[in-house]
Amino acid sequence: METNVISYPGEENAQLTGENIPINRRFQNKVNLGRKDLTGYVTFTIKKNDMSFFIAEVNFRNQISEIKDNYCYTAINNLTKKAEYLQLSLQLAENLITEEEFETELENYPEKYVIKLNEIQGTGHLQIISGILGKLGRRFTVDEVSELFSIDTRSIKNSLLEIGQKQG
C-alpha cells in the first residue's frame, strides 16, 4: 500500500534534500518522485509502513526549528535589554537622571533591563546554540553566550563537560 504526499515546490526528478524537503538521506530511497503538477508542486509516493518514519522526521525537524527560533528571539530580546540598560546607565553618567531615579527605574521595570538566566535543557540545546553562533562568524565567551541566550554559565560549562566526556 502506498500514500501520496504533496511536497514543497520543486522540479521533476529533483533530489530530495534538506534544501527542498525535510528528509534525511537514509529515507530518500524509500520515496518515489512523481511529476510536477499545475500548482508547481511535485508529488511523491511513500510506502505506508514508511510514512510514520517520514512524519516523525518532519516533526523532529520542526521541533528543532522551533527551539532554534526561540533562542534567536531570546537573543534579540536580551540585546534589547542590554541596550536599554546601557542607555539608562549613560543617562546616569551624564547626570541626566539621579542615582535614585536610576534605581527606581530598575526596581519598577526589571523586565525591561534584567536578563534572567536559566538552566540549559540538555546538550542538544547547546548544539543548537552552537549552530546559531557558528553562522555569526565570530567567537563568543561563555559569559557572552550566557547573556545572549539567558543560560546560566555553570549550566553551559556542565553541558560542555558532558559533550567532552562523550567524545573522548
N, C-alpha and C positions, 0 to 999 in steps of 0.2 A: 504494500500500500504506500502511496506517495502523497505528499502535501505540497501544494503550490503556494509560494510566498512571493509577494512583490518586494523587490529590492529597492535600493536607492537608485536615482538616475544613473545610467551608465551606458556603456556600449555593448553591442552583442559580443559574446565570447571574451569579454573583459576578464582579467584575473581578479579573483576576489581577494582583496587585501584590506588592511586597516584604513586605506585611503577612501574606499567607496562603500564598504560594508564591514561591520564589526565581526569578522570571522577570523579565527586563528588558522594557521597553515595546516594543523592536524585535521581540521574539519573540511578543508577545501575539496578533498577527493570524494566527499560524500554529497556534493552539490552538483547538480546538472543545470547549466545556464540555458535559458531559452532565448527568445528573440526580443528585441526592444519593441514595446507596444506604442500605441499612438500618443500616450502621455509622456513618453521618453523614459519609462521605467523598464528594467529588464526583469523578466520573470525567471525565477529559479525554482527547481524542484528538489525537495529533500525527502528522503525516506522517512516514514512516520516514526520509526523507532529512533532515528537520529534527531528528531525535532526537539525533544526535551533537552538534549545537549546544546543545540543551537540556541534555544530560549535561555538556558542557564548562562551561556556565553554572553549573550546580549545583555542580560540582566546584570551580570558581573561587571561588564564594561560600563554600563550606565551608572552603577554604584560608584565605581572608581572615578568616573567623570564628575559625579555629584560631590564626592569628597574633595576632589581637586578644586572644583568651583568654590566650595565653601572655604577652603584655605585661601584662595585668591581674594574672596570677599573680606575675609578676616584681615588679610594683609593690607588691603586698601583702607579698611576702617581704622586699623591701628596706625597706619601712616597719617591718616587724617587727624587722629587723636594726638599724635606726636606733634604735628604741625600746629594744632590748636594750643597745645601746652607751650610750645616754643614761642608762639605769638603772645601768649599771656605772660610768659617769663620776660620777653622783650619789653612789654609794656611796663613791667615792674622795674626792669633795669633802667629804662628811660624816664622813670618817675612819672609815668602817665597814670599809674594806679599805685595805691599804697600797699604795704605788706598785708595789712588787714583785708583789703579788697581782694588781693591775690588769694589769700587763704579762704576767704568767704566763697569766692568763685569755685575753688577746688572742692570745698565742702558741699556746696549747693548743687553742683553739676559734675559729679565724679564720672558719670557715663561719657562725658564729653572729653575727659582728659586721661582717665585711668585705664591702662591696659591690664585686663585680668589674665592671669596665667593658669593654665590647666595642665593636667597630665596628658601625655600623648597616648593615643589609643592603640598603640602597637607599632611594631617595626614596619608594617605595611604603610602606615600613615607617614612614617619618616621617609620611606622610599618615594611616596607621592610628593612630599615637600621637596625632597632632593631633586626630583624631576622638574618641578616648578623653578627652583633656584638655578638648575643647570641651564635653563633657557635664558636666564638673565645675563649670563656671560661674565659673572664676577664671583669671587669667593666671599662667603659670609662667615662671621664668627658665630659661635653657639649663642652668644648673647643677642646678636642681631636676629638670628633665626627665632629665638625665643620671643623677642619683642614683635617681630613681624607676624608670627602665627599664633601668638598667645599660648605658648607652651613653656612650661617650667624647664629651666636649664638642666636640672637634675634628671628630669624625665627624658630629655634629649640625650644626655650623656649615657643614661642607663640603656636606652634603645641602641645607641651606637655600640656600646659594650656587648649587648646581646647579639647584634649583627656580626661583630668581630669574632665572637666565640663560635657562632655557627659557621663562619667561613674558615676558621682555621685554628 
